[in-house]
Amino acid sequence: MLRLFDSNKIRRVRELEGDWDFHPLDAGQELPSMYSYRLPVPGCWEMHPKFSTYRGKGAYRTTVKVDREGAIRLIFKGISHTGEVYLNGIKVGEHYNAYTPFDIVVPSVKSGEHELAVIVDNSFNSNSALHVPNDYYTYGGIIRPVAVEFIPNTFVERMEFMPNLSNNIWGAEIKAYVRNIGEEEAMLYLKGKLGGITLDFGKKALNPGETGVFTVNQTIPGVIPWSSKQPQLYLLELNLHSEGNTEPVDDLIERVGFRTITTKDGRIQINGENLILKGFNRHEDHALAGVAIPYPLMVHDLELMLDMGANSVRTSHYPNDERFLDLCDERGVYIWEENHARGLSIEQMRHPLFEKQCEDCNREMVESHFNHPSIIMWAILNECASDVPEGKEMYRAQLSQIRRMDTSRPLTFASDKRDRELCFELADIVSFNLYPLWYGDEDPGELMQQARQWADAAGGSGKPMIMSEFGADGHYGLRDPSRVKGTEERQCDILERNLQAYTSSTLISGMFIWQFCDCRVTEGNGWLLARAGTQNSKGVVDRYRRPKLAYATVKEYFTKP
């Protein structure tokens, strides 16, 4: 399942889910001559008993059947963390970063059966600036869905839907990116449908190898705006016509919602109404599936959070599986989505590949997830070096990159730098990761007021403020009347004190508990040794989603009117 709706009616798409051949590789080894195992795709190789802690390279293989000669487009929603793609033994593409999708177009593929192989690498190596030993686990495998599309020489690559409201009338600017992979110029017409309205994008000639942008601005009467109270969605259907063909040659369908996001008077507004975000930081990690969480378990996660009264999720610390975002669109859950970079020092940010890998991640995140109404803000660089001038310039560059791609959503980042923060002037929303009563004895209410003063003094005056992380360890089943740190009782106490302060304050526009579920972390030395059993145990539910005592505490405060 690629999406929760059909994204094409004309273009033929074949999903490649199922068992693939698999074989681990030695350093420097190319495609193997034999494969000894069968592993599910999507999936993590850590779920196999022989690869539960395997870090390195492995090769996957399957067969793609092509019915008639033509171009194919290979869609990979996520490979962790580096993938090299081969068709019939010939390398056709590669990609870095586990959490963003990519595609590879292969022209003139003959009819018949073809071998598709992927070399996957989850090692911590000199070519990886973002995947480093961290407070979450870098799994190995083809972790998200794969598909093959059978495309014509001209096809709709993607679209961008940007809603607007003027004089109480809804409209939208819609951009469609159409690509010509053929060897001849093509005269193309693009038409569409949205909310019962016909869209005419006009015509355009595309040269060989060119990608053209078709744009239309259209008012849409009778729109029901999207919000958590009423998450109304509409299908946006595009049909591509070429000169001389009566039937469309290609199509693309997206699901969209009409809503505005503003940050006025120090608050966050959806469709002009002030919003308080009550939610969780969530890692894509499950004891039974690793990072490759199947659809029923995604639904389970979301239903548990909604049952506690949450209205939002922060995708810590990377772009999420698009099926989860589809679920949030349907259920009216607000999303803070951020790029992939967590806790990097300035020395790590000087890695020669850091800026390019972040730029690629930012672009792929925004382009692939642009149309989700649930995403109401983009974020970057969690707890990185935002307290030094060199780091500030990197924050400036990345925030500017995203702002050029999308002017409709506010930008933020989560800071743990307190009064040393230098980058709040660059963001639209200021966000703090603070752990009162866990890493120190500070009072949550007093620390929140101090954080507001730090933000105001550092360029964040008048901007909304979010408590983006707070929480405490609670080891599942560890209950003791002493209420010492690590017990479920102490976790309850700490979360209650924090929630008492934040839910009763007018200083903040949102709060995200760290975290929804326990997650696996990298085994290592230094501070990683503090993670007993290689687990971050601050979840309100454990890795199997068994509720801790804190579940009821969170529900009490999140469901208060």
N, C-alpha and C positions, 0 to 999 in steps of 0.2 A: 504494500500500500504506500504509494508516494504521497498522496494528499487525501483529505477526507471528502473530496468531490472530484468529479471528472474534469480534468484540465484540458481535454481535447475530445472532439467528436469526429474530426476529419483525420488528423494526424494519427498514424498507427503507433501505439506505444506498447512495448512488451516488458513487463517487470521481470527481473532476473533473481527473484527471491527463491531460496531453497538451499540445498546442500551443494557446496562447491568442493572440488578437490583442494587439498592443502598439504603443504610440506614446509617445515622450517628450513631456513637457509643459513649457511655459514657466512662469515664476513666476506664480502666481495663476490659471493656466488651469484651466478645468473639464474635464469629459469631452470628448474630441475628437470631431469629426464623422467623422473617418476614422482608420484604423489602418494604418500602413505596414509593420509587421513582424509576424512570428510568433515567439513565444518559448515554450520549454517551461516547464510548471508541474508539479512544483516545479522551480525553477532560479534562477540569478542572471543578471541582464542583462549582467554583466561577461563572461560567456562568449561573448557576441556580439561580433564584431570591431569593430563601430561603437560599442560601449558599454563597452569594456574598462576605462575610468577614469571612467565617467559618474557624476556625483553630482548628484542632483536628484530630480525627479518623473517618473513614467511611469504610463501607464494600461494596464491589462490588461482584456480582454473575452472572455467565452465565453457559451455558451447553456446554460441549464438547462431540461430538459423535465420538466414536471409532468403526471402521468397523470390525477390526479383532484384536485379542489379540496380544500385543507386546509392545514395549517401545515407549514412547512419550517424546518429548522435548518441554517444554514450553519456548517460547521466549518473553521476556519483554524488549522493547526498552527504557522504562523510566517510573518509578513510583515516584511520588513526595510526600515526599522525602524518606519514608520508606515503604516497602511492605512486608507483610507476606502472603504467598501463601498456599492455602489449596485445596486439591483434595478429594472430598467426605468427607469433614470435618476433614481430617487428614493433618496436616501441613507438607508440602514437601519442603519448602525453604523460605528464607527471603533475603532482600537486602536493603542496605542503599545507598542513593544518587540519586537524581532525574534525573541526566543528563547522566548516563552511563547505558548500557544494561546489562542484565544478562539472564542466561538460567537455567532451572531446568530439569534434566532428571529423568523420572519416569519409571522404568522397569516394564514389565509384567502387563500392564493395560488391563483388560478384555474388550471384545467388549460390546458395549452398550452406554448409555448416562451417563455422569459423571458431577457432580457439581464442577465447578471451582470457588473458592471464593478468594478474595484478600482484606486483611485489609490494608488500606492506612492511613498514619499518616503524616501530614505536620506541626505538632506543633514544637515549639522551646523548646526542652527539654534537659535533662542532657546527653542523649545518642547521641546528634547531635553536632559535633564540627564544621561542615562546614555550615549547614543551620542555620543561626542566623539572627536576625533582620538586614536588610541591605538595600542598595541603589537600590535594585530590589526586586521583590516580590516572596516569596516561595508559589507557588500555590499548591493546593491539587488535587490529582486524578491520574488516569492512563493516563499520558499525552502523551505517544507515543504508536505506534502500538504494538499489541499483536498477537502472532500466536502459533499454535501447529504444530509440525513436527512429522511425523510418521517415526521413524528411525529403521534401523536394529541394530543388536548387535554390529556391527562395522560401524563407520561412520566418515566422514571428519568433524572435529570440526571447523577448521578455516585454513586459509593459510596466508602466508606473501610473498609479492612480492617486491624484492629489485632490481631495475634496475641498470645497470652499463654501462659505456662507456670506451672502451679500443681500442686505435689505430683507432678511428672513427668507431668502430664496437659495436653495442648495444648488450647487453646480460642481463641476470638476474639470481639472486639466488632466488629460490622459495622453501619455506618450507611449508609443509603440516602437520598438526597435526591431527592424526588419533587415535580414541579412541575405546577401546574394553570394552563394558559394559556387555558382556556375561560372562558365567561361564566356558568357555573353551578357550584354546589357539587358535588363528586364524592366518593362514598364508595369508598375504594380498599382493596384487600387486596394485600399483598406477600408472596410466597413465594420460596424459593430452594433451591439445592442446592450442597453443598460436601463433597468427600471422601466421597460416598455418603450424606451426612446431609441430611435435609430441614430447611429453615429456615422458621420461621413468624414473620413480623414483625408479624402482627396487622393490624388495620384502622384506618383514620384517615379523617376527613372533611377535605377541603381546600377552602377557599374560592377563588373566582376570583382569579387572580394570586398565590396563595400557594404557597410551597415548604415541604413538610413533611419531617420527618426520621423515618424508620422505623429502629428500633434493635433488634438482637437480640444476646444473649450466648449463645454455644453452645460446649460442649465437643465436640471432634472426636477420637474414638479412632483409634489406629493411624497417627497422623501420622508421616511422615518429615520431619524438620526440614531447612530449606534452609540450605546453606552452600556454600563454594567446592568442598568435597570432593564434595558430593552436592547439586546445585542442584535439588531436587525442587519442582515447581510443581503447583498445583491450579487447576482452573477453578472460579470462583465465579459461579453463574448466578442471576440474579434475574428473576422474572416478575411483572409488575404486572397485577392484575385489577381491573376496575371492577364495581360492583353491576349485576346484570342481564346480564352477559356471561359465558358459560361458558368462552370462550377468553381467554387473556391479551391485553391490549391493547398491551403494550410489554414490552421486556426489555433487559437489559444484562448483559454477561459481562466479568469481569476475570480475570486470572491472578495468583495470589497464592502466597506462600510463608510457612511458619511459621519464624520465627527471633526471637531476642531479641538486643538490643544493650545492653551495659553498659560502664561505665567505672569499674572497681573497682581499688583498689590501684595506681593510676597506669598501668593498662594498658587496652586495649580488648578486650572479649570478645564473641564470637559464640556464642550458645548455651552460655555459660559457659566457653568455651575461649579462652585468650589468643590474640590475633591480631597479627601484624606485617604491616602493609600495605607492599607493594613494588609501586610503580606509576609511572604517567606522568601529567603534565599533558598534556591533549590539546585542541587547538583543532579545531573543525569547519572545516577548510580543506583543499582539495585543488586542485592545479594544474589539473585537468581539470574541476572542478565548483564551485570556490569553496566557499561554506558549505553549498550544497545537495547534500550528499554522498549519492549513491544507495546503495541497500541492499548491492549486491555490494562496494562500496568500504568500507562500514562493516564488513562481515564481514572484509575484508582487513586493515583496521586492527586489529581485535580479535585476529585470528589472529597477526599479527606481534607484538603485545604479549604474548600468551600464549606464543608461541614463545620469547620472551626470559625467560619465567618470571614475568611480572607477574601479580599477583592483584587489581589495583585500578586505577581511573582517577579522576582529578580532572577535573571538567567545567569547566575554566578557559575563560572566566570568565563562564559563563552556563548556564542550563538547556539540556540537550541534546535532540536529536531523540528522540522516544519510541521509535522503532524501534531505536535504538542501546541504549537502556535495556532494551528487550525482549531484545536479544541478550545483554546482561550478565546479565539474569535467567536465561536459558537456560544460559549457560556458567559461571555462578558467579563473576562478577567483581564485586568490591565497588566501590561508587560513592560518592565525595564529590561531591555536587551543590551548586552555589552560585548565588546570585542574580547579577544583571548590574550590577556596578559595580566598575571597576578603576582603581586609582591616582588617585582623586579627592582633591584638596586640600580643606581646610575651606572655601575660597572657592567651589569648585565644588559642595560639598555644601550651601551656602547658596542654591543655585539654587531659585527659588520652586516648582519642580515636582519637586525631588529626592525629597522624602519621599513624595509621592503615587506617583510612578513606581516607587520601591522597594517601597512597600507593595503596589502592584498586581502587581509582578513576584514578590514573595514569595508572595502569595496564589495566583497562577496556577501558580507552580512547585509549591507543596506540594499544592494541590488536584488538579492534573492528574497528578502523579507519585507520589501518596501510596502507592499499592499495589505499587510495585516493591520486592521484597525486596532487590534489589541495592543500593539506596540505603541506606547505613548511617549517613550523617550529612548534615545541612544546613549550609551555610556562607553568609556574607554578606561584602560590602564588602572585596574583596581590596585590600590595601595602601592603604586610604583613611586618613582623618585620625583614627586611633584613639589618637593621642598628645596630643590636646588635649581639655579638658573638654567643649567644645561637641560635638566629634565623638563623645565617649564616650556622651553622651545619645542620639545618633542610633543608635549601635550597640546601646545598651540597648533602645531602642524596637523596632528590627527583630528582635533576638533574642527579645524578649518576644512579639512578634507571631507568630513561627514557633512558639515554645514553646506558645502557646495553641492553635495549630492541630494540633500533633503532639507528644505527650509521649513517644513511643516511640523517638525518635532523638536522639543527642547533637548539640550545636551547636558550631561552630567558626568561625574566620576566619583567613586567612593574613596575618601581620604582618611588615612589614619595619622596624619601629620599634625593635628591639633593646631597650635598657634604658629607652627612653622610653615603652614600651607602657603604656597605662592600662586596657585592656579585658579582660585575661585573666580577671579575676574574674567576668566575665559569661558566659564560654563554658565548655563541658564538656571541651573538648580544646584545648590550646595548640598553635599552629602557626606555624612560622617560615619566611619566605622569605629565605634567606641564600646567597650565592654565593662561598664561600671559594675562593681561587686564581684567580678570574676577575675580579671587581671589586676584589679586594684580595689580599694575600699571606697571609692568615690560614690556620692549619692547621685542617682540617675537624674533627678530633677535639677540639681545644682549643676551637674556636668552639662546637661542640655542647654541651660542658660549661658554657661560659659562658652559652649560651642557656638551659640548664636553670636556672642561677642567676638569670638575668633573670626567667624565668617564675615561679619560686618567690617572688621578691621582689615580683612585680606581681600577686599574687592567683591564680597558677596552681599553687600548691603542691599536690602530690598528684594532679594531673591528668595524663592521658596527653599526650605531646608528639610532634608530627609535624614532620619536616623537609619542608615543603610545596613548596618550590622550591629547586633547586640545579642548576647546569649550566654550560655554556660554549659559545661559538660553535664551529661546525665546518662550514666551507663545503664542500659536497659536491664531491669531486674535488680539493680543495686539499690535497695531500700533499707534505710536505717534511721532510728529515732534521733541519732546524733545530728542528722542533717548536714554532714560534712560534705566538702566539695567532692563532686563526682556522683553523689547519690541523686536519685530522681527527686527527692524532697528538696535538696538544695537548688537544683535546677528550677523547680517550681518557684521557690522563694525569690530567686534572682529575676526570673522573667516577670513575676508579678510586680516586683518593685519597679522594673523598667516600664512595664505596660501601664501601671498606675500613673507614672509621670507623663508618659507620651500621649496617652488617650485623653488626658485632662488638660493638655496644654494647647494654647493657640500659637505657639512658636513654630510648630513643625507641620509639614504637609504630608508626611508619610513615615512609616516604620516598617522595616523588614527584619524579621527575626532570623538570626543565624542559629540553626538552619532548619529546613523542613525535615530532612532525613539524614541519618548518619551516613557517612560515605567513607570509602576506602581511600587511604593516602599512600604516598610513596614511602617505602621503607628507607630509612637513612639515618644519618647521625645529626648532631646538633639539635635544633628545636624539634625535628621530626621524631626524635626519641621520646618526646613527651606524648606522642599519640599511641597510647597503649593498643597493642594488637593491630597496628597500622590502620586505626580508625579515628576519624574525627567524630566524636560522640555528642556533639551539640544538637543533634536532631531532636525535634519534638516527637518524631517516630523513629524507630530503628531502621536498619537496612532492609528488614523484611516488612516494614511499614506497621509494626506493632506499636500502638500508642504508648507513650510514657505518661507519667502523672501530669506532666506539663500540658498535655493535649487539652485537658479540661480547663486548665488555667487560661490558656490562650483563647479558648472558645468563649469563656466568660467575658473577657475584655473585648475581643473582636466583635462579638455579637451585641454589645451594649449599644443602644440607640444613640 
